[in-house]
Amino acid sequence: MKKIRAFAVLTVAMLFMLCACGKTIIPFCSHGGGRFGQSLTAISKLAPDAVMGEALSVHYSGGGGLPDDVEEWLRRNGMIE
């Protein structure tokens, strides 16, 4: 349970209450060097029946290429064409 505490209370509550069966979770985060840490593992434990899409991790502001990176990430996850 210690690793789950890294999430905001609302995120944990949502994952517990949400029926994620057959749903796709596409995680993203911005960070200062820690990337996702254990977040992806914790999400998998909280929503074991969900499909995990490709995650996006952005270091600080993401730099000048961020808009293109986000667009490509959305495309790879089937969110846009």
Secondary structure, 3 states (H helix, E strand, C coil): CCHHHHCCHHHHHHHHHCCCCCCEECCEEEECCCCCCCHHHHHHHHCCCCEECCCEEEECCCCCCHHHHHHHHHHHCCCCC
